[in-house]
Amino acid sequence: MTRDLHEHLAEERDGAVAVLRVRREDKLGALSRSMLETLVTYLDELAHDDDVRVLVVTGTGRGFIAGADISEYDGVSHAAFDAYQRLGRAAFGKLAALPQPTIAAVNGYAFGGGFEVALACDLIVASTAARFALPEVKLGLLPGGGGTQRLARAIGVRATKELVMTGRAMRPDEAERRGLVSRVVDPDQLLPAALELAHALAERAPLAVREAKRLVDDGVEAPLGAAWTLEQRVLSALYASEDAREGIRAFIEKREPVFVGR
């Protein structure tokens, strides 16, 4: 079942997996202010929706999200431009902070803000038609939605400098070599591959999956010793959960576990 969130945004549910689709083919999925406002509201609601265990974000046609709607930059005041950038940063930050794991199924152009959306997701599955770029330097600008920092943490400082300072597009095979993309598939296999991965995550113990996401995200920003301590605390808390008891019993009894998220 499809639920329209906005003229250009829709959500579909496939069991415990939500698929958020950008439907703006004439603009290659470019993000308008109203789309970003809708996205912020949607992500706030999704963060508290226990029925959804995984979110998949994808586009339509040749574009995943081809960045910001540049027409909304032209002639606006400096204050309005800054407000647009803060809105985008807030939306991408909420996507990154979702407790549920997220997968970007990149079907086409992921430029500027679109690349930042993909970088805010936990995993990326890419079509062979996908292209990734932070091309803002070609406008005399730079990324404003976290792209420079998330990309540097994903592929390293020097590789990020080269991509940001040239604005060149990266093909999916290069993105895969750099460890940015989990899988590259033919275009007609993109959503099936993303859903297969999403359902594999949804079948795991939800508490453990969510804590794994938080642990890795928080741990890479902390000193190694502090990250190890956090890892032990998380593990100890999980051991006290119903899901851990069920998982251990199921393993001993040689059956599939039934996880409830507690």
C-alpha positions, 0 to 999 in steps of 0.5 A: 500500500502506498501512502502519499506524504507529499506531491513528490514523496510517498511511502510503501510498507512491505512488512516491517520495511518502509520504502520512502520513494522520491517521485520527481522525475522531471527534476531528477528528484531535486529537493525543494523546501516543502519536500525537506519540511515533509521529510523532517516531519516523516522522520520524526514520526518514523523514529517512534514507529515500532512497526518499522524495523528498516527504512529504504530510501529510493528514487524514480527514473534517472534520478535518486536525488539530484541535489537541491532544487537550485531554482530556490537559490536564485535571487533569494536573500542570504538569510533565506539561503541559510535557512534552506541549508539549515533545513536540509542539514536538519533533515539529513541529521534526522535520517542519520539519527533514526534508531532503525537501520536505513538503506539508500537504494540509489537508482540514478543521480545522487548529487549534492544533497542526494549524495548527502542523503545516501551518506546519512543512510547506514548502507548503500545499494547502487544500480549500475546507473547510479552516479555520486557527486558533491558538485557544489564547487561548480556553483562556487559553493560547497556542500552544506548538509554534512557531505564533506564530513560524512564522506571523509569518515567513510572513504578518507580525507584525501579521497574526499578532498579530491571529490569535493574540490573537483566536483567530479562524479563517482561511478558505482564500481569506484564507490564499491571499491572505496567501501562506500557501497555494499552492493552494485546491481543491474537497474531492474534488480536494485529494489529487490536487492535492497529489500532482500537486505532490508528484510534480512536486517528486519529478521534480526533482533531489533534491539541488537540491530539498533544498538549495533547501529548506535554503537558503531556511529558513536564508537568511531567518534570516541577514543578506542578505550571509551568505545570498548567500554561502551561496547561492553555496556551495550552487550551487558544490557542486551544480555538482560533482554527478552530477545537475548534469552529467546535467541540463546534458547532458539540456538540450543533448541535448533529452531528459528528465534522469534524476536519481539524487540524487548 
